[in-house]
Amino acid sequence: MLRGFLDPGYYKLARNWILRGACGVVGTIGVIWATDWQLILDWVLYINESLRMTNQGVSTVAQWAKNLD
């Protein structure tokens, strides 16, 4: 599919970048899965609003900050 749109040199580059991009996506999802996913996803605005609704407005960071006192 890419061969019809790209020259041979650019086709090789695109193939390499697709593989590296896929590995990056898998690695990012693996890091989120292995760590506290809710703490990381607090930075994503759409998901953050959904998590606030399910947790009655108390995020993981807020709970952690309360425990410091």
C-alpha positions in Angstrom: 0.0 0.0 0.0 2.8 2.4 0.8 4.7 1.6 -2.4 2.1 3.3 -4.5 2.6 6.6 -2.7 6.2 6.7 -1.8 9.6 6.4 -3.6 11.7 3.3 -2.8 14.0 5.3 -0.4 11.1 6.8 1.5 9.3 3.4 1.5 12.2 1.9 3.5 12.2 4.9 5.9 8.4 4.5 6.4 8.7 0.8 7.1 11.4 1.4 9.8 9.5 4.2 11.4 6.2 2.2 11.5 8.0 -0.5 13.4 9.7 1.9 15.8 6.4 3.7 16.4 4.6 0.5 17.2 7.3 -0.5 19.7 7.0 2.9 21.3 3.2 2.6 21.7 3.5 -0.9 23.2 6.2 0.3 25.5 4.1 3.3 26.7 1.1 1.1 27.3 3.4 -1.3 29.2 4.7 1.4 31.5 1.1 2.7 32.2 0.0 -0.9 32.9 3.0 -1.7 35.2 2.7 1.5 37.3 -0.2 3.3 38.9 -2.2 3.9 35.8 -4.6 6.3 37.4 -1.8 8.5 38.6 -0.4 8.7 35.0 -3.8 9.1 33.4 -4.7 12.1 35.7 -2.8 14.2 33.1 -5.1 13.2 30.2 -8.0 15.7 30.4 -10.8 13.5 29.0 -9.9 10.5 31.1 -9.3 12.7 34.1 -12.9 14.0 34.0 -14.2 10.4 33.8 -12.1 9.3 36.8 -13.2 12.3 38.8 -16.8 11.3 38.4 -16.2 7.7 39.5 -14.0 8.7 42.5 -16.3 11.5 43.7 -13.7 14.2 42.9 -10.8 12.7 44.9 -7.8 11.8 42.8 -5.0 9.5 43.7 -2.6 12.5 44.1 -5.1 14.3 46.5 -5.3 11.1 48.6 -1.5 10.8 48.7 -1.2 14.4 49.8 -3.6 14.0 52.6 -1.6 11.0 53.9 1.5 13.1 54.1 0.1 15.2 57.0 
